[in-house]
Amino acid sequence: MSGIEIIPAGVKFLLLRLLLLAAVLYLVLHLSGFSKFFLSDAEGFGALLQVIGTLYSVLYAFAIYVIWGQFTSVENQVVMEAGSLKDLLVFSNSLKDANRDPVVRAVKTYARSVVETEWRALSRGEDPEKTSRLFMEVVSSVTGVVSEEETQRGICDRLLEIANLASTYRDERLALSAKRIPRTLMLFVNLTASLIFLLIFFYPFHNLSLGLASIAITGTLLFFAYFVLTDLDNPFEGTWNVSSKPFSDIVTKYR
């Protein structure tokens, strides 16, 4: 899938509308002779654009670093938590059915709830109370396993260790999921981007076509930079988000 195809149609339509509005505004300013007032300051405008552009690139790189680190951390915790739940199913295979069935039922119910309700709750910044209760039932099903055979006591101890690991991974995932880019940083990035775009309108291009091309290129780059920044900031919503497939596989592929 190409980069153009994974961008929602609504986002591309919004970009086209903004570019059309910017082009009309630039045409009006250019034809009215507005840019002639800044002909003698072309070098100053160029230097100012370079300074603000450098500042924007540094700020944007830092913001992406912060957001991408959060995104990958959430993704890793999802994989590790789901992996622990799969281990519970695998290691419980040698238990008697009476002991294993409650564990399997609790794990699958929890995994299904994560896919169906928790992703949406986390995308809205809500507390996933339902799945938290279901996870406690997973822990209770493991602690409730009773084995009188010496060979199976080691398995029970191992299941408790795995359940504790899954609990740790879940707590870390929820803590990371609640984090968002600081508002001051987002405001600073957007402010510098707006200044760059505004200065392009005032820059005294001699050629109208070159001015329109500059408006289109700059506007497109800044728009998609903002889109990527805001889309990755919420790992559970948008075009690029953390997949719930590891939990779906627990429901469909494991018995």
NORGIMO-V543346 format. One record per residue. N is the residue number from 0. RES is the residue in one small letter. PHI is phi in whole degrees, -180 to 180 (none if undefined). Layout:
N&RES&PHI, N&RES&PHI
This chain:
0&m&none, 1&s&-82, 2&g&-63, 3&i&-69, 4&e&-71, 5&i&-89, 6&i&-91, 7&p&-56, 8&a&-61, 9&g&-63, 10&v&-69, 11&k&-65, 12&f&-66, 13&l&-63, 14&l&-61, 15&l&-61, 16&r&-65, 17&l&-66, 18&l&-66, 19&l&-64, 20&l&-64, 21&a&-66, 22&a&-64, 23&v&-64, 24&l&-64, 25&y&-66, 26&l&-61, 27&v&-63, 28&l&-65, 29&h&-69, 30&l&-69, 31&s&-81, 32&g&80, 33&f&-62, 34&s&-69, 35&k&-65, 36&f&-67, 37&f&-115, 38&l&-60, 39&s&-76, 40&d&-110, 41&a&-60, 42&e&-66, 43&g&-64, 44&f&-63, 45&g&-63, 46&a&-66, 47&l&-66, 48&l&-62, 49&q&-66, 50&v&-64, 51&i&-68, 52&g&-63, 53&t&-65, 54&l&-61, 55&y&-63, 56&s&-63, 57&v&-68, 58&l&-63, 59&y&-66, 60&a&-62, 61&f&-66, 62&a&-63, 63&i&-64, 64&y&-61, 65&v&-65, 66&i&-68, 67&w&-66, 68&g&-63, 69&q&-65, 70&f&-61, 71&t&-68, 72&s&-65, 73&v&-62, 74&e&-61, 75&n&-65, 76&q&-66, 77&v&-62, 78&v&-63, 79&m&-70, 80&e&-65, 81&a&-62, 82&g&-62, 83&s&-66, 84&l&-65, 85&k&-64, 86&d&-63, 87&l&-60, 88&l&-68, 89&v&-69, 90&f&-71, 91&s&-86, 92&n&-60, 93&s&-85, 94&l&-79, 95&k&-67, 96&d&-57, 97&a&-63, 98&n&-87, 99&r&-80, 100&d&-57, 101&p&-62, 102&v&-67, 103&v&-62, 104&r&-64, 105&a&-67, 106&v&-64, 107&k&-68, 108&t&-64, 109&y&-65, 110&a&-61, 111&r&-65, 112&s&-68, 113&v&-60, 114&v&-68, 115&e&-83, 116&t&-127, 117&e&-69, 118&w&-59, 119&r&-67, 120&a&-64, 121&l&-67, 122&s&-65, 123&r&-94, 124&g&77, 125&e&-92, 126&d&-84, 127&p&-78, 128&e&-65, 129&k&-62, 130&t&-70, 131&s&-64, 132&r&-65, 133&l&-67, 134&f&-68, 135&m&-63, 136&e&-68, 137&v&-63, 138&v&-62, 139&s&-65, 140&s&-66, 141&v&-74, 142&t&-68, 143&g&-85, 144&v&-67, 145&v&-115, 146&s&-137, 147&e&-94, 148&e&-86, 149&e&-62, 150&t&-67, 151&q&-93, 152&r&-67, 153&g&-63, 154&i&-66, 155&c&-63, 156&d&-62, 157&r&-65, 158&l&-64, 159&l&-65, 160&e&-63, 161&i&-66, 162&a&-63, 163&n&-65, 164&l&-63, 165&a&-61, 166&s&-64, 167&t&-64, 168&y&-63, 169&r&-66, 170&d&-60, 171&e&-68, 172&r&-64, 173&l&-67, 174&a&-65, 175&l&-69, 176&s&-66, 177&a&-82, 178&k&-80, 179&r&-136, 180&i&-60, 181&p&-57, 182&r&-63, 183&t&-65, 184&l&-66, 185&m&-62, 186&l&-64, 187&f&-64, 188&v&-62, 189&n&-67, 190&l&-65, 191&t&-66, 192&a&-64, 193&s&-64, 194&l&-65, 195&i&-60, 196&f&-66, 197&l&-67, 198&l&-66, 199&i&-62, 200&f&-66, 201&f&-89, 202&y&-67, 203&p&-80, 204&f&-71, 205&h&-77, 206&n&-100, 207&l&-63, 208&s&-62, 209&l&-65, 210&g&-64, 211&l&-64, 212&a&-64, 213&s&-64, 214&i&-61, 215&a&-65, 216&i&-67, 217&t&-63, 218&g&-62, 219&t&-64, 220&l&-63, 221&l&-68, 222&f&-65, 223&f&-73, 224&a&-63, 225&y&-65, 226&f&-62, 227&v&-64, 228&l&-62, 229&t&-74, 230&d&-71, 231&l&-75, 232&d&-65, 233&n&-112, 234&p&-66, 235&f&-111, 236&e&-149, 237&g&114, 238&t&-76, 239&w&-105, 240&n&-139, 241&v&-72, 242&s&-80, 243&s&-94, 244&k&-58, 245&p&-56, 246&f&-79, 247&s&-62, 248&d&-63, 249&i&-62, 250&v&-72, 251&t&-99, 252&k&-109, 253&y&-119, 254&r&-122
